[in-house]
């Protein structure tokens, strides 16, 4: 199992929901954190929780819908002078639910792709070369299992594009200790999922971060978090490595 104690993880969307829970879980394992939110004050609770667990933590802020803001944020992370071994591209945006789906505006796609596809891709392109040079690293990109729902076309298309980017990048590091995989939290009662969702956010742990701890040198997989609900970390990692094959 990949050891995270003393390593640094960058988590987007760590102010609340699944990103916040993932941050707390990693801190419990001794992992230092770089926590992202749209504004610094949004991440204060996560920062306090991380430090209460005895790990180092920093906050960066930025609007993921603005590529210039993403570049600025990445520069701030570089300025910290730490090696980022783990990236969780957790943040996402569901722009709207269009009942009259044939009237879906272009802006649904533009906004969704900037946040859900372009920003994670920029982050991958920034950190992946550093991981390859170091010979180790983990990237987990959060996807969605939404299918055949034309009312959320911008969101689902942007996540499908992220899937493609992740799988293609994974083919270049397959067989190495740099692993890039996908995680699907399932429909959870978060700000994005809404109160009607069947799953508690806590059910997505450890599934959404099992790709961090997997240590079998395979990339390009999609770990459905709900199949790991209720499992301990070691059991979840063993299940992931045993049951989720590489697509290559």
N, C-alpha and C positions, 0 to 999 in steps of 0.2 A: 504494500500500500504506500502510495506517495506520501512522504512526510512533509507537513506544512509548518511545523514548529520553527519559528525564527525566520520564515520566508515572508515575503510581502505580496499581498493580494490587492488588486484594484477592482472595486465593485461599483458599477454604475447603478443608479437608482437605489441607493442603500438607505434612504431616509425612512422608508416604511415598507410594509408588505413583505414579500418574499426576499427582496434584496436585504432588508433589515435583518430578517431571520437568518439568512445565509451569513451575513457579517457576524452576527452573534455566535453562530455555530463555529465559524472559522476561528474567531477569537478564543473560544473555549479550547480549541486545539493548539493554541499558542501561535497563531498566525497574525502577523502585523498587517494593518489595514490602511488602504487609501480609500476613503469613503467619498462618494460623489452624490451630489444633489443639485437641483437647479439653483438653489441659494444656500450659502453656508449654514444659515440658521436652521434649515430644514434637517440637517444631519446631526444636530447637537445631541439628540438622544442616542443615536448610534455611536457617536464618538464617546460619550460618557460610558456606555455599555462596554465598548471595546477596552477603554482604559481601566475600567473596573475589573476586567479579566487579566490585567497585567501585561497587555501587549501595547506596542507603540501604534499610534494611529494619527493620520493626517486627513484633512478635509480639502477637497477641491470642488469647485462649483462651475457650472456651465450649462447652457441650453444646448442639448444634443441636436436640436433642430437647426442650429447655426454652425456650419462647418468651421467658420473662423473661431467661434467660441470653443469648439472641440480642439482645434489646433492649439489655442492658448492654454487650455486645460492640460493637454499633453506636455506642453513646455513646462508648466508648473510642476508636473509629476517628475519630469526629467531633472528639474532643479533640486528636487529633494535628495538626489544622489543615492538612491536606493535601487537595487535590482528587483524589478517586478517579475516574479516567477509565475503568478497566477492572475488571470483576468476573468472576471465574470461580467459579461455584457448582459446585464439583467434588465436594465431600464427599457421600457417600451411604451408606446402610445397607441391607444385605440381611438381614432379620431371621431368616429360617429357610427351609428347604426342606421342605415338608410332603408327604411321600409319601401320607399319608392326607388328601388335600386337602379332602375334604368335612368334615373336622374342623378346618379352619383357624380359629384363635381370633381373636376381635375384636381382641385386642392386636396381632396382626400388622399390621393396618390402622392402628391408632392410632399405633403407634411409627413405622411406615414413613412415614405421611403427615406426622408432625411433623418428621422429619429430611429426607425427600426432597422434600416439597412445601411445607409451611408455612414452614420456615426459608428456603429459597431465595426464596419469594414475599416474605417480610418483607424480605429483603435487596434484592430488586428494587425493592420499593416505597420503600425508604429511599434508594437511590442514583439511581434513574431520574429523579425530579424534578430532582435536582442536575445530572444530565447534560443534561437538556432545557434547563435554564436556561443551562448553559455552552455548549450547542449542539454538543456532541460527547460520545462515550462508547461503550463496548462492554460488553455483558453476554453471557456464554456460559453456558448452563445445561446441565449434563451429564444426559443421558437414557440410556435403555437400549433395545437392540433386541430384548429378550426378548419373545416373542409365543407365544400358544397354549400357555403353560406354567402350568397351574393350581396347580402346586406352589409357585409363588413369587408368589401372587396379591397379597399386600400390597405387595410391592416393585414389581411391574409396574404395578399400579393407581396407585401413588403417582407413578411416573415418567410414566404417561400423563396424570395430572392436571397435572404440571409442564409437559408438552408443551403442553397446552391453555392454561395461563396464559401461557406464553412466546409462543405464536402470537397470542393475543388482545392481549397487550401490544404485540407487534410491529406490529400493525395501526395503532397510535396514533402510531408514530414512523417508519413506512415512508416512504422518500423523504428522510429526514433523515440527518445524520451521527451520530445516536444509533441504534445497531444492537443488537438483541437476538436471538440465535439459539441453537440447540441443537447439542450435539455428542454423538455416540454413540461411545465409545472402542472398541467391540467387546469380545469376550470375551477379557480379558487376565489374565495370571498375577499378579494382585494379591491382597491379603488378602481382598478382596471376591470376586474372580473364582475364586480357588482355584488349586491347582497343576496341575489337569487342563486348564486353559484353553489354547487353541491359540496365542494371541498373546502375545509378550513385551510388557511395559508400554511399552517404548521404541517399539514400532510405532505407538502412538497419537499420537506426536509427529511432525510438527506438526499432525496432523488435529484434535486436540481443541482447539487454540487458533487454527486457521485463521480462525475467526470474529472473533478479535481483530484480525487483520491485514487482513481483507477491507475494501474501501473503496468499495463500490458502492451504499451507502445502502439495502440490502435487508435485511429482517428476517424472522423466522418460519421460517427454513430449518433443516433438520437435517443437519449435516455428519457423515457416517459416516467416522470417523477412518481406518479401515483402507484406504480407497480412496486415501489420501494417503501411505501407508506408503512410506518410501524416497525421497520427494520432498524437494527443497530447499524452503525457505520461499517464495521467489518463485514457483516452479512450482506449489506447492500453492495459493497465493492465486489465481493465474490460473485454475487448474482449478476452484476453488470458485466464483469469480465467473462462469465460463463455463458450468458444468454444473449448478449448483444454483440453480434459479429460486425466486422469491418465491411464497408460496402465495396472495397476495392478488390 
